[in-house]
Amino acid sequence: MNRMDPDRPAPPTLARAIALVLLAAGAPAALAQQAPSAPASEAELRQLAEQLAALKNSYAQEVRRLRELDMQVQALQSRLAGRVQAATAPPPAVAQAQAQADADAQAMPEPAATTAAPAGDGGYASTAAEAEQAREREVARSVADVKQQTRTLFDQRLVIENGLTYNRYDRKQLSLNGFLALDAIFLGNIAIENVESDTLNYNLGLRWGVSPRLTLNLDVPYVARKTIYQKGGAGGSAAAIAQEETSGHGLGDVTASANIKLLPERGWRPETVLNVGVTAPTGREPYGIPWNVLERDDDDFIRFAVPEEQPTGNGTWQASVGLSAVKTSDPAILFGNIGYTYSFESSFDDIDNNPDTVNPGKVKLGDSFYFGAGVAFAFNERTSLSISLSDRLSARARTRYEGAPWAKVIGSDGNAAMFNLGVTYAMNPHATMVGLLGIGLTPDAPDFSLGLKVPYTL
């Protein structure tokens, strides 16, 4: 029989048996000690849960703050680079931090005491104010496009605008050449004069944002015009109609202007912009153009004559000043303008439309007063619809032959009112397409006008 060495450890089975005995003996005492501490453990658990909820709320606020800082960094980078972009990649460090924060936020379970609503940009909005801000960011592009058309946008460095406009005129006038016999019977010729004109205008516009309060503009038009003249009573017969067509094309009158922000939009007050501009007579003036005589009377009186070509400008310098106002009132954008155009007098070698004479003199076109108002609706971040009414009132023109006093030109005053519909669509972060339809409301306005403009932001 082997003796047990006191230095050797006890067999495993013996050690386990001793442990079980000791555990059985001390279990009642342990249970007695733990029972009173259960309420303390529940209070500690609640305290830890409240701390966890507070940390999650703080973490969500930090994520939102990170996104706001990211947007500010992008805007600052765009300004320094000299261009505005709707969506640009954030800096690597910010992008990595935002991606990691978004991943952690999605992996983290929401606390039972808080709720979060998804936002339109792929994140989430924990408050109603944040959801409203997300919605406002979606329509910011449409608001900017509307302001661009009303010349009240100042956060663009350089914009190249290509525009094409078509105008249609159709004028009919009844002319009587004779007299009334017995106050009832007309003796003479009854003729109908008709003038149909089609004008196509291509405009190249440059908009340079010098500062957040100043924008310089340059508009260079190229005009193509075709006019058809019809005159009844040709050859003394009321049933005969004579017709002649003339055309002309070339550079129009170039306009340089500036937009100055006077007051920003704040509360009930709209954003107010001062517009000043000068138009140079770079186009072909309507004075001194040779005329073709198509018909004469027996006494050599000219019955029907037309110009050999159509003018592309008015031939005089003009200066204009006006005010524009824009007020955003969700979901509408209200806008309006008012202004005055002054025409300077100019001298020409021939201001008479008689083909047989040459009469030099001066011409003073009538000054004009214009105003307009409208409303635009931003449907989403890409599309908006505008409805407006515009009117231009022009005074009579005056002429003065050499050695004669000034005389007003009868019938040279006008009232041109238009009803306008416009659709703006953002094709990409740089280009916008603008479609315009104008309907003439008065005889001096075009019958209708169609326009298409594509501003491109660099």
Secondary structure, DSSP 8 states (H G I E B T S, - for coil): -----TTS---HHHHHHHHHHHHHHHHHHHHHHHGGGHHHHHHHHHHHHHHHHHHHHHHHHHHHHHHHHHHHHHHHHHHHHT---SS----HHHHHHHHHHHHHHHHS---TT---EE-TTSSEESSHHHHHHHHHHHHHHHHHHHHHHTT---S-SEEEEEEEEEEEEEEEEEEEEEEEETTTEEEEEEEEEEEEEEEEEEEEEEEEEEETTEEEEEEEEEEEEEEEEEEESGGG-TT-EEEEEEEEEEE--EEEEEEEEEE--BTTB-EEEEEEEEEE--S--SSS--EEEEEE-TTS-EEEEEESS--SS-SS-EEEEEEEEEEEETTEEEEEEEEEEEE--EEES-----TT----EEEE---EEEEEEEEEEE-SSSEEEEEEEEEEEE---EEEETTS--EE-TT--EEEEEEEEEEEEE-SSSBEEEEEEEEE-STTS-SEEEEEEEEEE-
